[in-house]
Amino acid sequence: MSEQKSGDPKPEQGGRPKSLAAPYAAGLFSMGQAELLTFLVPLWAVLQGASPAEIGLLVGAKSLLTFFLAIHGGAMMDRLGTRRVMLFFTATTGCLAALYPFLPWLPVMVVLQMMIGFASNMTWIGAQTMIAQVTGGDPAKIGRFSFFSRIGNVIAPVLMGLLWDFAGPTAAFFGVACWSSCMFYAVSKVENPQAPSTLIGKISLRDVLPKLSDYTGSIKLVLIPAVAFTLAISFTRHATNAAENSFLIVYLRELGFSGTLIGAMFSTAEVLNGIGSLFVGRFSNRWPIPWLMIGFTAVSIILLAITPLLGGVFVLLALAQCVRRMSEGLVQPLMFSLQARAAPRNLQGAIVGLRVTNNRLASIITPIFMGLVVQAFGISTGFFVTGGVLLFGVLCLVIVVARSDLNKS
């Protein structure tokens, strides 16, 4: 056995890195990066005189390529190495963001949105894959990863808002490029948890093109009960968020609350989402992970569904939103942990890609369904019906878990 050189990193048991600072930083910058683009592009479109339909087209275009290529992206990380694929897409995101101020034409912006949406989502897929690989699915460590990721969600829009107001749109988009540069540095410092073969060798065109085997291999992972369960929970969780993003803000505006007040509510709730993830280790040591995921998901759905029953009282609405988001903060790392344990280490990227595709489907279906209900019966009924359908799905999961070995996880 060859001796380890003094300059080499000293891995912990199982080959895991001693320090998790770099993966945590990668999560912070990755999730924050998505928030930057979500915040800036609609403002830029309004400045260019875009209509509401055109703004909707731009927002929707961001998810299009991700829906079709997330599985391929995750498989590429397994095949070529998570770190170097992340570095490529991080650099791509920064370069594309810097192009926005110089290409203010709608067709070009739609293409940019499709490309940058895929690139930025690939960095988030990479961050999730990387933390699963370096922690081996440890719930407490993944909970801290979720906490730091949420910090990116909170501070990124504030920073970009300041840049937009005091330095202008061009500086704001260049700020995204700088943010991506910080993420590039953080990812470059992550100790590679994969086999040496993922770090060496040239990358050919065949390596980066989508393969049917990647998709069939990922879909076969659904046959693993823990994977199928987490996909169902993830779908329900994102469906709830899609309902919130589509109609909760509209409902609050109809009640007469200002944009600043609504923004403060959502920012506070996001902070509590991150704090909730810090308690994952304690909860998972006391109760089975599947039952925790079911319980907190049900709480989240119920608190959204009862929105019309809170009488338009802002304090009650804010309290419900904060508890809801804290519940979701507990579910996310538990979901990451269960999937990481269920899938082989060499398929961590594939399983994250499968989950992201599943999430995008929920984000597409739910607003359409709730929109039809709201149009036919009113917004209050929309909350009740959507919540009822999602709770029925959770009830089905209760029956499945009770009859399977998952309740011992």
C-alpha positions as CSV (number, residue, x, y, z in Angstrom):
1,M,0.0,0.0,0.0
2,S,1.4,3.4,-1.0
3,E,1.9,6.0,1.6
4,Q,-0.2,9.2,1.5
5,K,1.7,12.3,0.7
6,S,1.8,14.9,3.3
7,G,0.1,17.4,1.0
8,D,-2.8,15.2,0.2
9,P,-6.2,15.9,1.9
10,K,-7.0,13.5,4.7
11,P,-10.4,11.9,4.2
12,E,-12.6,10.7,7.0
13,Q,-13.8,7.2,7.2
14,G,-15.4,6.0,4.0
15,G,-13.4,8.5,1.9
16,R,-15.5,11.5,3.0
17,P,-13.8,14.9,3.2
18,K,-12.8,16.3,6.6
19,S,-14.2,19.7,5.9
20,L,-17.7,20.4,4.5
21,A,-17.2,24.2,4.3
22,A,-16.7,24.1,0.5
23,P,-19.8,21.9,-0.2
24,Y,-21.9,24.1,2.1
25,A,-20.6,27.2,0.3
26,A,-21.4,25.6,-3.1
27,G,-25.0,25.1,-1.9
28,L,-25.3,28.7,-0.7
29,F,-24.1,30.1,-4.0
30,S,-26.0,27.6,-6.2
31,M,-29.5,28.2,-4.7
32,G,-28.8,32.0,-4.4
33,Q,-27.9,32.0,-8.1
34,A,-31.3,30.7,-9.1
35,E,-32.9,33.5,-7.0
36,L,-30.8,36.1,-8.6
37,L,-32.1,35.2,-12.1
38,T,-35.7,34.8,-10.9
39,F,-35.5,38.3,-9.4
40,L,-33.7,40.2,-12.3
41,V,-35.2,38.8,-15.5
42,P,-38.8,40.0,-14.9
43,L,-37.5,43.4,-14.0
44,W,-35.4,43.6,-17.1
45,A,-38.3,42.4,-19.2
46,V,-40.6,45.2,-17.8
47,L,-37.8,47.7,-18.6
48,Q,-37.8,46.5,-22.2
49,G,-41.6,47.0,-22.4
50,A,-42.6,43.3,-22.4
51,S,-46.2,42.4,-22.0
52,P,-47.5,40.2,-19.2
53,A,-47.8,37.3,-21.7
54,E,-44.2,37.8,-22.8
55,I,-42.9,38.0,-19.2
56,G,-44.8,34.7,-18.6
57,L,-43.1,33.2,-21.6
58,L,-39.7,34.2,-20.3
59,V,-40.3,32.8,-16.9
60,G,-41.6,29.5,-18.3
61,A,-38.7,29.2,-20.8
62,K,-36.3,28.9,-17.9
63,S,-37.6,25.4,-16.9
64,L,-38.0,24.0,-20.4
65,L,-34.6,22.5,-21.0
66,T,-34.3,21.4,-17.4
67,F,-37.4,19.3,-17.6
68,F,-36.1,17.4,-20.6
69,L,-32.4,17.3,-19.7
70,A,-32.1,17.1,-15.9
71,I,-31.8,13.3,-16.0
72,H,-29.1,13.5,-18.6
73,G,-27.3,16.2,-16.5
74,G,-27.3,14.1,-13.4
75,A,-26.0,11.1,-15.4
76,M,-23.2,13.2,-16.8
77,M,-22.1,14.0,-13.2
78,D,-22.0,10.3,-12.4
79,R,-20.0,9.6,-15.5
80,L,-17.7,12.6,-15.8
81,G,-17.4,13.8,-12.2
82,T,-19.7,16.1,-10.3
83,R,-17.1,18.7,-9.6
84,R,-15.9,19.3,-13.2
85,V,-19.4,19.3,-14.6
86,M,-20.5,21.8,-12.0
87,L,-17.5,24.0,-12.8
88,F,-18.4,24.1,-16.5
89,F,-22.1,25.0,-15.8
90,T,-21.1,27.6,-13.2
91,A,-18.9,29.4,-15.6
92,T,-21.6,29.1,-18.3
93,T,-24.2,30.7,-16.0
94,G,-21.9,33.6,-15.2
95,C,-21.1,34.3,-18.9
96,L,-24.7,34.0,-20.0
97,A,-25.9,36.4,-17.3
98,A,-23.4,39.0,-18.5
99,L,-24.9,38.9,-22.0
100,Y,-28.4,40.0,-20.9
101,P,-27.8,43.8,-21.0
102,F,-26.4,43.6,-24.5
103,L,-29.2,41.4,-26.1
104,P,-32.5,43.1,-25.1
105,W,-34.7,41.4,-27.8
106,L,-37.4,39.0,-26.8
107,P,-36.6,36.0,-29.0
108,V,-32.9,36.2,-27.9
109,M,-33.9,36.6,-24.3
110,V,-36.1,33.5,-24.5
111,V,-33.2,31.5,-25.9
112,L,-30.9,32.9,-23.1
113,Q,-33.5,32.0,-20.5
114,M,-33.6,28.4,-21.7
115,M,-29.9,28.1,-21.7
116,I,-29.2,29.9,-18.4
117,G,-32.1,28.1,-16.8
118,F,-30.6,24.7,-17.6
119,A,-27.1,25.8,-16.7
120,S,-28.1,27.2,-13.3
121,N,-30.3,24.2,-12.5
122,M,-27.4,22.0,-13.3
123,T,-25.3,23.7,-10.7
124,W,-28.1,23.1,-8.1
125,I,-28.4,19.4,-9.2
126,G,-24.6,19.3,-8.8
127,A,-24.7,20.8,-5.3
128,Q,-27.3,18.2,-4.2
129,T,-25.3,15.4,-5.8
130,M,-22.1,16.5,-4.2
131,I,-23.5,16.8,-0.7
132,A,-25.0,13.3,-1.0
133,Q,-21.6,12.0,-2.1
134,V,-19.5,13.6,0.5
135,T,-21.8,13.0,3.5
136,G,-23.0,9.5,2.6
137,G,-26.6,10.7,3.3
138,D,-26.0,11.9,6.9
139,P,-29.3,13.7,7.8
140,A,-27.7,16.2,10.2
141,K,-25.0,17.2,7.7
142,I,-27.5,17.5,4.8
143,G,-29.7,19.6,7.1
144,R,-26.9,22.1,7.6
145,F,-26.3,22.1,3.8
146,S,-30.0,23.0,3.4
147,F,-29.6,25.8,6.0
148,F,-26.7,27.4,4.2
149,S,-28.5,27.0,0.9
150,R,-31.4,29.0,2.2
151,I,-29.0,31.8,3.3
152,G,-28.3,32.2,-0.4
153,N,-32.0,32.5,-1.0
154,V,-32.4,35.2,1.5
155,I,-29.4,37.5,0.8
156,A,-29.2,37.1,-3.0
157,P,-32.3,39.1,-3.9
158,V,-31.4,41.9,-1.4
159,L,-27.9,42.3,-2.9
160,M,-29.2,42.3,-6.5
161,G,-32.0,44.7,-5.5
162,L,-29.4,47.2,-4.2
163,L,-27.3,46.8,-7.3
164,W,-30.4,47.3,-9.5
165,D,-31.5,50.5,-7.6
166,F,-28.1,52.1,-7.1
167,A,-26.0,50.9,-10.0
168,G,-28.4,49.9,-12.7
169,P,-29.4,46.8,-14.6
170,T,-26.1,46.2,-16.3
171,A,-24.3,46.2,-12.9
172,A,-26.9,43.8,-11.5
173,F,-26.4,41.3,-14.3
174,F,-22.6,41.6,-13.9
175,G,-23.3,41.0,-10.2
176,V,-24.7,37.6,-11.1
177,A,-21.5,36.9,-13.0
178,C,-19.5,37.8,-9.9
179,W,-21.7,35.6,-7.7
180,S,-21.0,32.7,-10.2
181,S,-17.3,33.4,-9.8
182,C,-17.6,32.9,-6.1
183,M,-19.4,29.7,-6.6
184,F,-16.8,28.5,-9.1
185,Y,-14.1,29.0,-6.4
186,A,-16.2,27.2,-3.8
187,V,-16.8,24.2,-6.1
188,S,-13.1,24.1,-7.0
189,K,-12.2,23.6,-3.3
190,V,-14.5,20.6,-2.8
191,E,-12.6,17.4,-2.3
192,N,-13.7,15.0,-5.0
193,P,-15.6,12.0,-3.5
194,Q,-15.8,10.0,-6.7
195,A,-13.5,7.5,-8.3
196,P,-10.3,8.8,-9.9
197,S,-11.7,7.9,-13.3
198,T,-14.1,10.8,-13.1
199,L,-11.3,13.3,-12.8
200,I,-9.1,12.3,-15.7
201,G,-9.3,11.8,-19.4
202,K,-10.6,13.9,-22.3
203,I,-14.3,14.5,-22.7
204,S,-15.7,13.6,-26.2
205,L,-18.9,14.8,-27.8
206,R,-20.4,11.4,-27.1
207,D,-19.9,11.9,-23.4
208,V,-22.0,15.0,-23.3
209,L,-24.8,14.0,-25.6
210,P,-28.0,12.6,-24.1
211,K,-28.2,8.8,-24.1
212,L,-31.3,6.7,-23.9
213,S,-29.6,4.4,-21.4
214,D,-29.3,7.4,-19.0
215,Y,-33.0,7.9,-19.0
216,T,-34.0,4.2,-18.8
217,G,-31.4,3.7,-16.0
218,S,-32.7,6.6,-14.0
219,I,-36.3,5.6,-14.4
220,K,-35.5,2.1,-13.2
221,L,-34.5,3.7,-9.9
222,V,-38.2,4.1,-9.3
223,L,-38.3,0.4,-8.6
224,I,-36.4,1.1,-5.3
225,P,-39.2,1.7,-2.8
226,A,-37.4,4.5,-0.9
227,V,-36.8,6.3,-4.2
228,A,-40.4,6.0,-5.3
229,F,-41.5,7.3,-1.9
230,T,-39.2,10.3,-2.0
231,L,-40.3,11.2,-5.5
232,A,-43.9,11.1,-4.4
233,I,-43.2,13.4,-1.4
234,S,-41.1,15.7,-3.6
235,F,-43.9,16.0,-6.2
236,T,-46.4,16.8,-3.5
237,R,-44.0,19.3,-1.9
238,H,-43.3,21.2,-5.2
239,A,-47.0,21.1,-6.1
240,T,-47.7,22.9,-2.8
241,N,-45.0,25.5,-3.6
242,A,-46.4,25.9,-7.1
243,A,-49.8,26.7,-5.7
244,E,-48.3,29.2,-3.3
245,N,-46.2,30.9,-6.0
246,S,-49.2,31.0,-8.4
247,F,-52.1,32.2,-6.2
248,L,-51.1,32.9,-2.6
249,I,-49.4,36.2,-3.6
250,V,-52.4,37.1,-5.8
251,Y,-54.7,36.4,-2.8
252,L,-52.6,38.5,-0.5
253,R,-52.7,41.4,-3.0
254,E,-56.5,41.0,-3.3
255,L,-56.7,41.5,0.5
256,G,-54.9,44.8,0.0
257,F,-51.5,44.0,1.5
258,S,-48.6,45.9,0.1
259,G,-45.8,44.3,-1.9
260,T,-43.3,45.3,0.8
261,L,-45.3,43.6,3.5
262,I,-45.8,40.4,1.4
263,G,-42.1,40.4,0.6
264,A,-41.2,40.7,4.3
265,M,-43.5,37.8,5.1
266,F,-41.9,35.5,2.5
267,S,-38.3,36.5,3.5
268,T,-39.1,35.7,7.2
269,A,-40.6,32.4,6.2
270,E,-37.5,31.6,4.1
271,V,-35.3,32.2,7.1
272,L,-37.4,29.9,9.2
273,N,-37.2,27.3,6.4
274,G,-33.4,27.3,6.8
275,I,-33.7,27.1,10.6
276,G,-36.0,24.2,10.4
277,S,-33.4,22.2,8.4
278,L,-31.0,22.4,11.4
279,F,-33.3,20.3,13.5
280,V,-33.3,17.4,11.1
281,G,-30.6,15.4,13.0
282,R,-32.5,15.5,16.2
283,F,-35.9,14.4,14.7
284,S,-34.4,11.7,12.5
285,N,-32.7,10.1,15.6
286,R,-36.1,9.8,17.3
287,W,-38.6,8.9,14.6
288,P,-38.5,7.0,11.2
289,I,-37.6,9.4,8.3
290,P,-40.6,8.4,6.1
291,W,-43.2,9.2,8.8
292,L,-41.5,12.6,9.5
293,M,-41.6,13.4,5.8
294,I,-45.3,12.5,5.6
295,G,-46.2,14.4,8.8
296,F,-44.5,17.6,7.9
297,T,-45.7,17.5,4.3
298,A,-49.3,17.1,5.5
299,V,-48.8,20.1,7.9
300,S,-47.5,22.2,4.9
301,I,-50.5,21.3,2.7
302,I,-53.1,22.0,5.5
303,L,-51.6,25.4,6.3
304,L,-51.8,26.4,2.7
305,A,-55.3,25.0,2.2
306,I,-56.8,26.9,5.2
307,T,-55.6,30.3,3.9
308,P,-59.1,31.5,3.2
309,L,-60.2,30.5,6.7
310,L,-57.7,32.9,8.4
311,G,-60.0,35.9,7.9
312,G,-57.5,38.0,6.0
313,V,-55.6,38.7,9.3
314,F,-52.0,39.4,8.3
315,V,-50.5,38.0,11.6
316,L,-52.4,34.7,11.1
317,L,-51.5,34.5,7.5
318,A,-47.8,35.2,8.2
319,L,-47.7,32.7,11.1
320,A,-49.2,30.0,8.8
321,Q,-46.7,30.8,6.1
322,C,-43.7,30.7,8.5
323,V,-44.7,27.4,10.1
324,R,-45.4,26.0,6.6
325,R,-42.0,26.9,5.3
326,M,-40.3,25.6,8.5
327,S,-42.0,22.3,7.9
328,E,-40.7,22.2,4.4
329,G,-37.3,23.0,5.7
330,L,-37.4,19.8,7.7
331,V,-38.7,17.7,4.8
332,Q,-36.0,18.6,2.2
333,P,-32.9,17.3,3.9
334,L,-34.8,14.2,5.0
335,M,-35.7,13.6,1.4
336,F,-32.1,14.1,0.2
337,S,-30.8,11.7,3.0
338,L,-33.3,8.9,2.2
339,Q,-32.5,9.0,-1.5
340,A,-28.7,9.2,-0.9
341,R,-28.9,6.1,1.2
342,A,-31.1,4.2,-1.2
343,A,-29.1,4.7,-4.4
344,P,-25.6,3.5,-5.1
345,R,-22.9,6.2,-4.9
346,N,-22.2,6.1,-8.6
347,L,-25.9,6.9,-9.3
348,Q,-26.3,9.9,-7.0
349,G,-26.4,12.4,-10.0
350,A,-28.9,10.3,-11.8
351,I,-31.3,10.2,-8.9
352,V,-31.1,14.0,-8.3
353,G,-31.8,14.5,-12.1
354,L,-34.8,12.2,-11.8
355,R,-36.1,14.1,-8.8
356,V,-35.6,17.5,-10.5
357,T,-37.6,16.3,-13.6
358,N,-40.3,15.1,-11.2
359,N,-40.4,18.5,-9.5
360,R,-40.6,20.4,-12.8
361,L,-43.6,18.3,-13.7
362,A,-45.3,19.2,-10.5
363,S,-44.5,22.9,-11.1
364,I,-46.1,22.7,-14.5
365,I,-49.3,20.7,-13.7
366,T,-50.3,22.4,-10.4
367,P,-50.7,26.0,-11.5
368,I,-52.7,24.9,-14.5
369,F,-55.0,22.7,-12.4
370,M,-55.5,25.3,-9.7
371,G,-56.0,28.1,-12.3
372,L,-58.9,26.1,-13.8
373,V,-60.4,25.6,-10.4
374,V,-60.0,29.3,-9.4
375,Q,-61.4,30.4,-12.8
376,A,-64.5,28.2,-12.3
377,F,-65.2,28.5,-8.6
378,G,-63.1,31.3,-7.1
379,I,-59.7,31.6,-5.4
380,S,-60.9,30.3,-2.0
381,T,-62.3,27.1,-3.5
382,G,-59.0,26.8,-5.4
383,F,-57.1,26.6,-2.1
384,F,-59.6,24.0,-0.7
385,V,-59.7,21.8,-3.7
386,T,-56.0,21.8,-4.4
387,G,-55.2,21.1,-0.7
388,G,-57.8,18.3,-0.7
389,V,-56.2,16.6,-3.7
390,L,-52.7,16.8,-2.3
391,L,-53.8,15.5,1.1
392,F,-55.5,12.6,-0.6
393,G,-52.1,11.8,-2.1
394,V,-50.4,12.0,1.3
395,L,-53.1,9.6,2.7
396,C,-52.2,7.1,0.0
397,L,-48.5,7.4,1.0
398,V,-49.5,6.7,4.6
399,I,-51.1,3.4,3.5
400,V,-48.1,2.5,1.4
401,V,-45.6,3.2,4.2
402,A,-47.7,1.4,6.8
403,R,-47.7,-1.8,4.7
404,S,-44.0,-1.7,3.6
405,D,-40.6,-1.8,5.2
406,L,-40.2,1.9,4.7
407,N,-41.6,2.6,8.2
408,K,-38.4,1.1,9.6
409,S,-36.1,3.6,7.8
